[in-house]
Amino acid sequence: MSVRELLVLGSSSAVPTKTRNHNGYLLRWDGLGLLFDPGEGTQRQMAFAGVAAADVHWLCVTHFHGDHCLGVPGMVQRIARDGVEHEVTAVFPASGTEYWRRLRHATAFHDTDVITERPVSGAAARVDGGTAPFTLTARRLAHPVEAYGYRLEEPDGVTMVPAELAARGVRGPLVRRLQEEGEVTAPDGRTVTLGECSVRRPGQKVAFVMDTGVCDAAYELARDADMLIIESTYLDEDAGLAHDRGHLTAGEAGGIAAAAGVRLLVLTHFSERYRAEDEPAFLKQAAVPFKGEIVLARDLDRIGLPRRRAV
């Protein structure tokens, strides 16, 4: 059974708390797993969540501040220790290659050769994922160190319309041929095209936007996303701190989601300065500009992608 969901492994920012681990987000996509920003403690959080190193096919780091990457050594060594055989594509800012290598080889262990490095650079870059059924695009964000956000995008497909197939006498193996070749000859000799018997099925899109100020790249990453996972480190009353440190407030995160036409907004990466009783304010402030569904991420949450958009 295919599963498309976000598993929140950690939702704090620079300092973990008693209820929130360092960052960590596993996007499960039809049998593939994309692990974003594994912070300290990610391995243990995965154990609590019931997922393993073998569930990771992509390892994506937005930037090399510790709360976004201190889990890399453990994940790499766990991939090696567990004998993961499939390729794991590692994506990270090319400017941080020195940090990546330090993390990648932080201690002595029996290494693995399944990790393929895909450093990104420039304002925008498409990441080569081999046979992946989606494209992954990185865009540079506005943060004191070079940081990238990621956008996963599935190509549009088609949904067959049974009534239109029946009206043209197309059934059985002819349906598969129609899907593969774009047209077939019906039993009565008519040429039937795929467009006559199908409707467009919009591909799903997920955006991952971590440490950043408001910038064009954040809007581009989020454009028409079915799910936007975005930092909201501060409440609006602390906007000065947010801007000084290259972060977003809850209201700014909501504003990006609203302008970009996002369907589901997931707020995360909360500063340790806030208490549990402050959490409803994040939802309230994000909801001022954004009228869609909002989820306040909590550790070990499983958040499903919305159903496909109607054509």
C-alpha positions as MATLAB code, in Angstrom:
seq = 'MSVRELLVLGSSSAVPTKTRNHNGYLLRWDGLGLLFDPGEGTQRQMAFAGVAAADVHWLCVTHFHGDHCLGVPGMVQRIARDGVEHEVTAVFPASGTEYWRRLRHATAFHDTDVITERPVSGAAARVDGGTAPFTLTARRLAHPVEAYGYRLEEPDGVTMVPAELAARGVRGPLVRRLQEEGEVTAPDGRTVTLGECSVRRPGQKVAFVMDTGVCDAAYELARDADMLIIESTYLDEDAGLAHDRGHLTAGEAGGIAAAAGVRLLVLTHFSERYRAEDEPAFLKQAAVPFKGEIVLARDLDRIGLPRRRAV';
ca = [
       0.000    0.000    0.000;
       1.442    3.365   -0.961;
       1.916    5.880    1.858;
       2.536    9.586    1.519;
       3.012   11.224    4.882;
       5.325   13.370    6.949;
       6.787   11.792   10.070;
       7.984   14.475   12.478;
      11.068   13.217   14.314;
      11.872   16.548   15.964;
      10.365   20.030   15.979;
      12.580   22.229   18.147;
      15.137   24.713   16.869;
      18.650   25.301   18.222;
      18.022   23.754   21.651;
      15.996   20.567   22.212;
      13.494   20.586   25.061;
      11.787   17.953   27.205;
       8.982   17.686   24.644;
      10.688   18.615   21.378;
      13.787   16.972   19.894;
      16.171   18.652   17.490;
      14.905   18.806   13.892;
      14.205   15.685   11.878;
      11.555   15.018    9.222;
      10.981   11.804    7.287;
       8.808   12.271    4.221;
       7.459    8.856    3.202;
       6.594    8.694   -0.480;
       5.298    5.416   -1.936;
       8.012    3.250   -0.435;
      10.769    5.869   -0.583;
      11.917    7.887    2.413;
      13.393   11.387    2.331;
      15.040   12.357    5.618;
      15.392   16.116    5.991;
      17.703   17.834    8.491;
      18.500   15.025   10.922;
      19.433   16.724   14.170;
      20.888   15.231   17.316;
      18.818   12.299   18.564;
      17.283   11.389   15.207;
      18.185    7.701   15.497;
      16.327    7.369   18.792;
      13.314    9.245   17.491;
      13.195    6.864   14.535;
      13.150    3.927   16.958;
      10.198    5.468   18.801;
       8.445    6.033   15.458;
       9.022    2.478   14.260;
      11.138    3.321   11.220;
      14.676    2.192   10.384;
      17.728    3.255    8.424;
      16.514    1.033    5.587;
      13.540    3.381    5.219;
      15.848    6.239    4.188;
      16.620    6.720    0.477;
      17.422   10.436    0.504;
      19.291   12.429    3.153;
      18.741   16.167    2.622;
      20.471   18.851    4.692;
      19.348   22.466    4.354;
      22.444   23.966    6.020;
      25.168   23.205    8.522;
      23.909   24.682   11.754;
      24.012   21.932   14.353;
      20.297   21.488   14.945;
      19.928   20.580   11.267;
      22.822   18.168   10.842;
      24.265   16.776   14.087;
      22.356   13.560   13.437;
      24.216   12.920   10.180;
      27.069   10.882   11.746;
      24.655    8.553   13.481;
      22.500    8.123   10.395;
      25.467    7.383    8.139;
      26.886    4.892   10.598;
      23.487    3.289   11.104;
      23.071    2.900    7.334;
      26.433    1.122    7.341;
      25.783   -0.963   10.461;
      22.364   -2.138    9.253;
      23.772   -3.144    5.873;
      21.434   -0.946    3.841;
      21.911   -2.054    0.238;
      19.990    0.547   -1.754;
      21.441    3.874   -2.845;
      21.033    6.782   -0.443;
      21.283   10.169   -2.135;
      22.806   12.838    0.114;
      21.961   16.447   -0.771;
      23.598   19.411    0.949;
      24.979   22.900    0.197;
      28.244   22.601   -1.729;
      29.673   25.484    0.298;
      29.413   23.248    3.379;
      31.247   20.269    1.890;
      33.972   20.520    4.543;
      31.328   20.222    7.289;
      29.639   17.359    5.445;
      32.907   15.424    5.299;
      33.554   15.994    8.989;
      30.087   14.691    9.829;
      30.222   11.875    7.274;
      33.464   10.552    8.814;
      33.084   11.802   12.379;
      34.218    8.569   14.044;
      35.782    5.208   13.265;
      33.304    2.738   11.750;
      32.974    0.200    8.957;
      32.000    2.505    6.105;
      29.387    2.056    3.399;
      29.533    2.817   -0.295;
      25.773    3.238   -0.844;
      25.754    6.999   -0.169;
      25.880    9.141   -3.304;
      26.695   12.802   -2.706;
      24.772   15.486   -4.605;
      26.000   18.909   -3.394;
      23.944   21.878   -4.606;
      25.034   25.410   -5.425;
      23.761   28.570   -7.067;
      20.397   30.243   -6.623;
      18.504   27.134   -7.749;
      19.432   23.587   -8.675;
      17.610   20.469   -9.761;
      18.913   17.409   -7.934;
      19.635   14.293   -9.961;
      17.717   11.471   -8.353;
      18.170    8.745  -10.940;
      14.883    6.885  -11.360;
      12.983    8.717   -8.601;
       9.303    9.275   -9.502;
       9.576   12.969   -8.659;
      11.881   15.920   -9.151;
      13.709   17.534   -6.254;
      14.627   21.197   -6.589;
      16.769   23.219   -4.190;
      16.594   27.003   -3.836;
      18.849   29.229   -1.789;
      17.158   30.887    1.167;
      18.015   33.999    3.214;
      20.008   32.928    6.278;
      23.345   33.961    7.826;
      24.943   30.766    6.476;
      24.168   29.333    3.048;
      20.906   27.418    3.344;
      18.633   25.725    0.825;
      14.985   24.817    0.834;
      13.681   21.818   -1.103;
      10.671   21.181   -3.315;
       9.518   17.701   -4.272;
       7.256   17.658   -7.316;
       5.483   14.732   -8.924;
       4.779   14.965  -12.672;
       1.161   15.320  -13.723;
      -0.501   12.069  -14.762;
      -3.864   11.018  -16.144;
      -6.927    9.310  -14.727;
      -8.899    7.131  -17.088;
     -12.648    7.815  -17.394;
     -14.481    4.433  -17.529;
     -17.595    5.873  -19.197;
     -15.539    7.324  -22.050;
     -13.646    4.058  -22.514;
     -16.884    2.080  -22.604;
     -18.485    4.465  -25.077;
     -15.620    3.792  -27.488;
     -15.398    0.050  -26.883;
     -11.936    0.267  -25.348;
     -11.431   -2.425  -22.711;
      -8.964   -5.014  -21.449;
      -5.461   -4.855  -22.940;
      -6.479   -1.929  -25.153;
      -6.673    0.307  -22.092;
      -3.022   -0.362  -21.222;
      -1.968    0.244  -24.819;
      -3.893    3.502  -24.832;
      -2.084    4.631  -21.684;
       1.327    3.655  -23.035;
       0.998    4.685  -26.694;
      -1.462    7.571  -26.538;
      -3.898    6.133  -29.080;
      -5.381    2.803  -30.167;
      -7.693    1.435  -32.814;
     -11.038    0.466  -31.308;
     -12.877   -2.748  -32.329;
     -15.073   -0.717  -34.710;
     -12.003    0.682  -36.470;
     -12.086    4.162  -34.925;
      -8.903    5.779  -33.648;
      -9.262    6.587  -29.961;
      -6.865    9.018  -28.265;
      -5.824    9.164  -24.633;
      -7.179   12.691  -24.325;
     -10.674   11.500  -25.212;
     -10.770    8.982  -22.383;
      -8.878   10.615  -19.535;
      -8.558   13.714  -17.388;
      -5.374   15.291  -16.038;
      -4.288   14.128  -12.591;
      -2.225   16.903  -10.984;
       1.026   15.714   -9.455;
       1.491   16.312   -5.740;
       3.999   18.832   -4.409;
       5.729   19.180   -1.055;
       7.927   22.100    0.026;
      10.439   22.090    2.877;
      11.515   25.563    4.005;
      13.752   25.813    7.043;
      15.886   28.627    8.431;
      15.227   31.746    6.379;
      13.917   35.249    6.357;
      11.127   36.214    4.001;
      12.517   35.902    0.456;
      11.464   35.130   -3.108;
      12.899   31.604   -2.902;
      10.549   30.699   -0.054;
       7.542   31.700   -2.166;
       8.846   29.791   -5.191;
       9.411   26.643   -3.184;
       5.928   26.858   -1.668;
       4.034   27.699   -4.888;
       0.878   25.527   -5.164;
       2.291   23.018   -2.673;
      -0.033   20.385   -1.279;
       2.035   20.503    1.915;
       4.415   23.209    3.113;
       6.686   22.308    6.048;
       8.096   25.606    7.219;
       9.939   27.072   10.167;
       8.067   29.447   12.456;
      10.745   29.916   15.049;
       9.232   33.016   16.664;
       5.901   34.582   17.459;
       5.086   37.862   15.735;
       5.858   39.960   18.817;
       9.452   38.745   18.557;
       9.836   39.758   14.894;
      12.959   41.768   15.723;
      14.740   38.650   16.954;
      13.527   36.687   13.944;
      14.855   39.223   11.457;
      18.173   39.644   13.252;
      18.754   35.880   13.175;
      17.396   35.058    9.730;
      14.185   33.357   10.809;
      10.425   33.577   10.281;
       7.603   34.398   12.632;
       4.367   32.411   12.626;
       2.568   35.238   10.831;
       5.246   35.420    8.152;
       5.066   31.658    7.599;
       1.305   31.981    7.194;
       1.783   34.862    4.781;
       4.093   32.814    2.557;
       1.596   29.945    2.551;
      -1.294   32.237    1.661;
       0.512   33.998   -1.175;
       1.785   30.701   -2.592;
      -1.588   28.933   -2.648;
      -0.564   26.181   -0.217;
      -3.144   23.596    0.830;
      -1.729   22.289    4.132;
       0.630   24.346    6.289;
       2.857   22.567    8.819;
       4.543   24.875   11.342;
       7.709   23.659   13.066;
      11.226   24.603   14.338;
      10.016   26.382   17.473;
      12.360   28.342   19.722;
      12.901   26.887   23.166;
      11.982   30.290   24.635;
       8.276   29.418   24.326;
       6.246   27.265   26.707;
       3.426   24.847   25.970;
       0.827   27.490   26.776;
       2.315   29.715   24.045;
       1.725   27.178   21.293;
      -1.862   28.163   20.367;
      -0.525   31.621   19.502;
       1.507   30.142   16.624;
      -1.669   28.760   15.068;
      -3.604   31.964   15.701;
      -0.959   34.215   14.163;
      -0.392   32.013   11.101;
      -4.161   31.876   10.551;
      -4.444   35.651   10.163;
      -3.106   35.581    6.570;
      -3.622   31.869    5.825;
      -7.172   30.488    5.793;
      -6.333   26.879    4.931;
      -5.536   23.933    7.190;
      -2.683   24.459    9.661;
      -0.900   21.811   11.729;
       1.379   22.663   14.638;
       4.029   19.939   14.414;
       4.711   17.805   17.456;
       7.332   15.104   17.769;
       6.289   11.731   16.327;
       3.273   13.205   14.530;
       2.304   11.510   11.271;
       0.768   14.033    8.906;
      -0.775   12.719    5.715;
      -0.661   14.580    2.436;
      -4.038   16.009    1.413;
      -6.015   14.171   -1.208;
      -5.117   15.107   -4.759;
      -6.373   18.402   -6.095;
      -9.445   18.257   -8.309;
      -8.750   19.168  -11.924;
];
